[in-house]
């Protein structure tokens, strides 16, 4: 019985070895690449390590940025959701969605990378594969599609206002929910099958994370993660800005966004989103397709490190961009004013007067409450 089991296991190992050796593809170790990515210089075919496996200034900076990104985006999410007048506007719920995409950067990509850097020999293979998929493809596509659908909502807002057509409340809620879910669903459905198809076969060593991959699928995944959503953003933004410039002075669609505000904010958000992701994608594509053994090829890895820091910086500054919207800015100022006056109100900024809710937003004084 034991001999049969041993023979069967031996035959299986031989089959696995033969399958791995006979499969055509590039060798890719997800654990090692996740640990060294951004942190080692590729000098031809030689890796020149840097001493980043301790709590030095760079890793402390990474941790600080991770906490900053999480705190900033959680603050904007909780603030919008806690204000009734803000969460009724579909635009603000889509801003929450964009903030969630940046939480992926601050709450997953940077902390897990920090774990890999500090523990380069204790990298779990499954976690390394998930991190690679999220970092290289999913987060890029997700953040760009979230911005694209935010711009689309601004386009629909200005269009309905210009033509004096009012969307029904029920249809507005359904449309908002669809626009929130689409970036997540679309990014997963498009990129995950391609990523899985790129992984051909695993090494026979169960303790390693060495695979043979088809880098052509990786190339396609980079293309689909960046270019379709970028083209969508780049196409919608000028049309939204043009409609915004042609808006009438009197508007029928409420809540009112001042003329020119949608143009300014969507243009700036679109510019930051596209041009912070583009360098990383371009460098990755060049590294996939260019065969280079000269010393100057190490500059590609230096460029990759720089472009990743650009992506991280974008996630760090995005919470402040939303203050350009009048309703969010006024809500923040109103909250600060109420805090200075030491007045406590409920979560929706309403006060009950003789059984009626009186809205005090934005920056308006409530009516005098009669003594009871």
N, C-alpha and C positions, 0 to 999 in steps of 0.2 A: 504493500500500500504506500509506504513512505518512498520506495524506489520509484513507483509510478508518479507520485507527486513531484519528486525531485527532477525526474526526467521531463515531465510536462513543463515545469518552471524553466528548466534549462532550454528547452525548445522554444519557449515563449521569448526568452531573452535573446536567443539567436535570431528569432524572427524580428524582434524590435530593433536589434543592431543592424540587421540587413535592411529593414525598412528605412531607418534613419540614414544609413550610408548611401542607399540607392536613390534617395529623394533629392532632387535638384532644388537648390534654394540657398539663400544666404544664412549664415549662422548668426543668431541673435540671442544674446543672453539677457533676458528682461531684468533679472535681479542686478547684474553688474551694471547694465546701462542705466537703470534707475538710480543706482548709488553714485555713479560717476558723472551722469549727465549734468551739464553746465559747469562741472567742477574739474574736469581734466582736459588737457590740451592734446588733441590728436596730432602728433608730430609724425606725419607720414602714417605708418602702420603701428607706431609706438605710442603708448599712452604715458604721458608725463603727469603723475599724480600731484595734487596739491594737498597741503596739510589742513584739511577742513574737517577732520573727524574729531573735533573737540569743540568745547563752547568758547569759540573765539568771537571776535567782533562781528564777523560776517554772519555767523549762525545766530547770534543775539539779534542782529538786525533782521534776519529772516523771521524769527519768532516775534519780534516787535511789530513788523509789518503784518504778519498773520493776525495778531491780536487787533491791530488798528483796522484792518479790512473787515474783520468780523464785527467789531464794535460799531464802526461807521455804518455798515449796511444793515445790521440788526437795529440800530437806532432809527434809520429811515423807515424800515419795515414796520416796527412797532409804533412809530409816531403816526404814520399814515393810517394804519389799521385801527388806532385808538381814536381817531377823529372821524366822526360820522360824516362831516361835510367833505372830508378828503376821500374817504373810501367809497363815497357815492359816485365819484368821477372815475370812469374807466381808465383814463390816462394814469391816474395815481396807482391803480391796481397793476397796471402794466409796468410802472416804475418799480413796484415791489417785486415783480417778476424779474426785471433786470438786476435788481439787488440780490435776488436769490442766486442768479447765475454767477455773480461775483463772490458770493459766499462759498461757492465751490472752489474758487481760487484760494480764498483766505482760510477756509475751514477744512479743506482736504488736500489740495495740491501742495501748498507750502508746508503744512505740518508733516505730511507723509514724506515729502522730500527731505525735510530736516531729520526725520527718523532714519531714512536711508543713509543720509550723510554721516550721522553719528554712529550708526550701526551697520557699516557696509557689508559685514559678513553674516548678518542676521536678517536678511531681506527675504520675506515670504514671497514665494513665486506668484501665487494668485494675486496678492496685493500689488506686486510689481506690475503684473499685466493690467490690472484695473487702473492703476495709477498712470501707466503709459497711455492707455486708451483715453482716459479723462483729460490728461494734460495735453496730449498731442492733437487730439481730434475733437472730443466731445465738448470741452469747455469753450473752445474757440467757436465752434458752430452754434452752441447754445447761446452764448452771449450776443453773437451777431444776429441770430434770428430773433432773439428777444427785443433787441433794438429795432430790427426791421418791422416787427409787428407793432411796436410802440409808435414808430413813424407812420405806419399804416393807419393806426387809430387816430393820429393827429390829422391825417389826410381826410378820413371819413368825418371827423369832427368839423373841419372847416368846410367840407363839401355840403354836409347837411345844414350847416349854418347859412351858407351862401344861398342855397336853394330853398331855405325855410322849410325844410322837412324835418320832422321830429321823430326820432326812433322811439318805438314803444319800449317801456321799461323792461318788459320781459325779454324782448329780442335783444336789447342792449346788454342785459345780464348774460344771455347765452353767447352773444358775440364776444364779450369780454372773456368769458371762460374759455372759449375756443382759442382766442388769441394768446391766452396764458399757457394753455397746454400744448399748443402746436410746436413751439420751439423744442420742448423736451421730447415729444413723441417723434417729431421729424428727425431730430439729430440722432436719436437712438435707432430708428428704423433704417436710416440711410447708412450710418457709419458703423454700427455694431456688426452687421453681417459682413461688411468689407474687411473689418479688422479681424474677425474670426476666420475669414477665408484666407487671409494672409499667413496665418499660422498653419504650417503644413504638418509637421511632426515634431514630437518632443524627443530629447535625448534619452538614451536608456538609463542614464544615471538619475535615479529618483530624487536625489538630493540637490540636483542642479536645476536651473531654470533655462537651460539651453534648448533652443528650438531652431528648426530650419524654417525660414519664412520666405514668402514671395514679396519682395519689396515693391513690386509693381502695384500690389494692392495697397500698400502703405502710401505710395505716390498718389493713387486715385483717392484715397481717404483724405489726404492733405488738400487735394484740389477741391473735393466736395465739401470739406469742412469750412473752407474759407471763401471760395469764389462765388458760389450761388447766393449765400446770404449777403455777401458784400455787394454784389451786383444789385440785389433787391433793395438794400439800404441806399446805395448810390442812385438808384432809379427813383425811388419814392421821395427822397429828400428834396430834390429840385422841384418836383411837382407840388409837394406840400408847401414849400416856400413860395412858389408862384401863386398858389391859391391864397396863401396867407397875405401876400401883398395886395391881392385884389379883393380883400374882404370889405364888405360895406361897413359903414360906421354904426348902423343899428343892427343888432344881432338878435335872432330869435332863439338860438340854442343856448341853454344855460347848463352849468355855470360858465360864465363868460371868461375867455382867455383874451387878454389884450392883443390888439393887432400887432403883428410882427414878432410876438413872443414865440409862437410855434416855430417860425422860421429860424430864429436865433438859437433856440435850445436844440431843436432837431438837427440843425446843421452842425453845431458843436459836438453833440453826442455822436452823430454819425461819423464825423471826422476823427474823433478820438477812438471810436470803436474800430474803424477800418484800419487806420494807420498805426495803431498799436499792435494789431494782430498780423498785419501784412509782413513786416520784416522777419518775424519768427517763421512764418510759413515759407517765405522765399528761401531763407537760409536752409531750412530742412529739405526743401526740394532740391537745392543745389548739392547738398551733402549726399542725398540719395543717388543722384544721377551723375555726379562728377567723380571720376577716378583720379585721385591726385596723391602722389607720394612725395611731393616736394615739401620742404620745411614751411613754406608760406601757407600750406594748407591748414596749419594750426590756427590761422586767423578765422577760419570758418567756425571753429569751436568757441573762439573768443567772441565772434559775432553772435553766436547762438546764446551765449551767456548774457550779452548785452540786450538782445531782443527779448529774452525772457524777463529781464528786469523791467523792460518797458511795459510788458503785459502786467506785471505785478504793480507797477506804478499807476497804470490806468485804473486797476481795481481799487487802489488806495484813494484816488482823488474823486471817483465818481459820486460818492455821497454828497459832495458839495455842489456838484453840477445841478442837482435837482432844486436847489434854492433859487435858481433862475426863474422857476415857475412862480407866478405871483401868489397863487393860492397856498402853496407849500411855504413860501417865504413869509406870507402874512400869518399863517398858522403858527409858525415858529415864533415870530415877533409877538403874536398875541399871547402865546404860552409864556414867553419870558415876561411880558407885561403883567400877566395875572400872577406869576410867581413873585414878582417884585411887590405887588399889592397884597401878597399873602392871602389870596382868596382861593378857597377850595371849591372846585366844581367837579362834576362827574366826568366820566371818560369822554362823553360826547360834547362837552363844553356847553351844556344846556342848563337852564335854571327853571325851576317850577314856580310859576306865579299864578295863584288861584286856579290850579289845575291845568295850566297851559304851559307848553314848552316855549321859552323865548330863546331864540338863537342869538348869540353875541359875537358871531364870527363873520368877517375878520375885523379886528381892531375897532369894534363898536362897543359902546357902553350899554349895559342892560338897563331897562327901565327901572325907575325907582320902585322898590318893593315895599308895599304898604306894611306898616306894623300890624301884626296880628294879635 
